[in-house]
Amino acid sequence: MEKITLKIEKLSHCAGMPEYKTEGAAGMDIVASITEPVTLKPLERALIPTGIKIELPRGYEAQIRPRSGLAIKNGITLSNCVGTIDEDYRGEVCVGLINLSNANFTISRGDRIAQMLIAPVVRAEIVIGELSETARGEGGFGSTGVKG
């Protein structure tokens, strides 16, 4: 497993550090760094600060993803599905959450609200021209069927 250095700046003494919870975890849990609890009503969104800034190595991004337990048990997920933090961003890491359930949900300081994965970035060279033929062609949106 490749290891890189992720530089972190804490914005306050109460900010939680990202943490891998198990040896095999791909993502680090990141936590809310808020002074007062935030209650999300059904379908309400909020931007939750984490109290940290990060510095990624050149050629890497941080992906902010939902926590599966929050999503399936409470209907709390990311408002933009997956967030991307570019290597040149130096602002605070914040997480846009949305409540997709029918009940209010309260977030408190220190709650694990998302996970952060570090991934290499591949940039594409754009080439204009005709595309190659495939068996699937332009079929999409369920064109391959539902059952195996």
C-alpha positions in Angstrom: 0.0 0.0 0.0 1.4 3.3 -1.1 1.7 6.0 1.6 1.8 9.8 1.1 2.2 12.7 3.5 -1.0 14.7 4.2 -0.3 18.0 5.9 -3.1 19.2 8.2 -3.6 22.6 9.9 -6.0 22.6 12.8 -8.1 25.8 13.0 -9.0 25.4 16.6 -7.9 23.2 19.6 -11.3 21.4 19.5 -11.0 20.4 15.8 -10.9 16.6 15.4 -8.2 15.0 13.2 -9.1 12.7 10.3 -8.7 9.1 11.4 -8.7 5.7 9.8 -10.9 3.6 12.1 -9.6 0.2 11.0 -6.5 -1.2 9.5 -8.2 -1.9 6.2 -10.2 1.4 5.9 -9.9 3.2 2.6 -11.3 6.5 4.0 -10.6 8.6 7.1 -13.5 9.7 9.1 -13.8 13.4 9.4 -15.8 15.2 12.2 -17.9 18.2 12.7 -16.2 21.2 14.3 -19.2 23.3 15.4 -19.8 25.4 18.5 -23.6 24.7 18.6 -25.5 21.6 17.4 -27.0 21.9 13.9 -30.4 20.3 13.3 -31.3 19.4 9.7 -35.0 19.2 9.0 -36.2 16.9 6.2 -34.7 17.9 2.9 -32.7 20.7 4.5 -29.0 21.2 3.7 -26.1 22.7 5.7 -22.4 23.3 5.2 -20.7 21.8 8.2 -17.1 22.9 9.0 -14.5 20.4 10.1 -12.0 22.8 11.6 -9.1 21.6 9.4 -7.2 22.7 6.3 -5.2 20.2 4.3 -2.2 20.3 1.9 -2.2 17.4 -0.6 0.9 16.3 -2.5 1.0 17.2 -6.2 -1.0 14.9 -8.3 -3.5 13.9 -5.6 -7.1 14.9 -4.6 -9.2 14.3 -1.5 -12.6 12.8 -2.1 -15.3 13.6 0.5 -17.8 10.8 0.6 -20.9 10.0 2.7 -20.7 7.6 5.7 -22.7 4.6 4.8 -24.1 4.2 8.3 -25.4 7.8 8.4 -27.0 7.4 5.0 -28.8 4.1 5.5 -29.8 4.5 9.1 -30.6 8.2 9.1 -30.9 9.4 5.5 -28.0 11.8 6.0 -25.7 12.1 2.9 -23.7 14.6 1.0 -25.6 17.3 -0.9 -23.1 16.9 -3.9 -22.8 13.1 -3.7 -18.9 13.2 -3.7 -16.9 16.3 -2.9 -13.5 16.9 -4.5 -10.7 18.8 -2.8 -8.1 19.9 -5.3 -4.4 19.8 -4.5 -4.2 23.6 -4.6 -7.1 24.4 -2.3 -6.0 25.7 1.1 -9.3 26.7 2.7 -11.2 24.9 5.5 -12.6 21.5 4.6 -16.4 21.8 4.9 -19.0 19.1 4.2 -22.3 19.8 2.6 -24.9 17.5 4.2 -28.5 16.9 3.3 -31.2 15.2 5.3 -33.2 12.9 3.0 -35.2 11.3 5.8 -38.6 12.3 7.2 -37.3 13.2 10.6 -35.0 16.0 12.0 -31.4 15.0 12.5 -29.0 16.8 14.9 -25.2 17.1 14.3 -23.0 17.9 17.3 -19.4 18.8 17.7 -17.2 15.7 17.2 -19.8 13.7 15.2 -18.3 11.7 12.3 -20.0 13.3 9.3 -18.2 12.0 6.3 -15.1 10.1 5.1 -12.1 11.4 3.2 -10.2 9.3 0.7 -6.9 10.4 -0.9 -6.6 9.4 -4.6 -4.2 10.0 -7.4 -5.4 12.3 -10.2 -5.1 11.5 -13.9 -5.5 14.3 -16.3 -6.9 13.7 -19.8 -5.5 15.0 -23.1 -8.5 16.0 -25.2 -8.5 14.8 -28.8 -11.2 15.7 -31.2 -12.3 13.0 -33.7 -14.7 10.1 -34.4 -15.2 7.5 -31.7 -14.5 3.8 -32.2 -17.5 1.4 -32.6 -18.5 -1.0 -29.8 -21.1 -3.7 -29.4 -23.1 -1.5 -27.0 -23.0 1.6 -29.2 -25.2 4.4 -27.9 -27.3 2.2 -25.7 -27.6 3.5 -22.2 -30.0 4.0 -19.3 -30.9 0.4 -18.8 -30.3 -0.8 -22.3 -28.4 -3.9 -21.1 -31.4 -5.0 -19.0 -32.1 -5.6 -15.4 -31.6 -9.3 -14.8 -28.5 -11.4 -15.3 
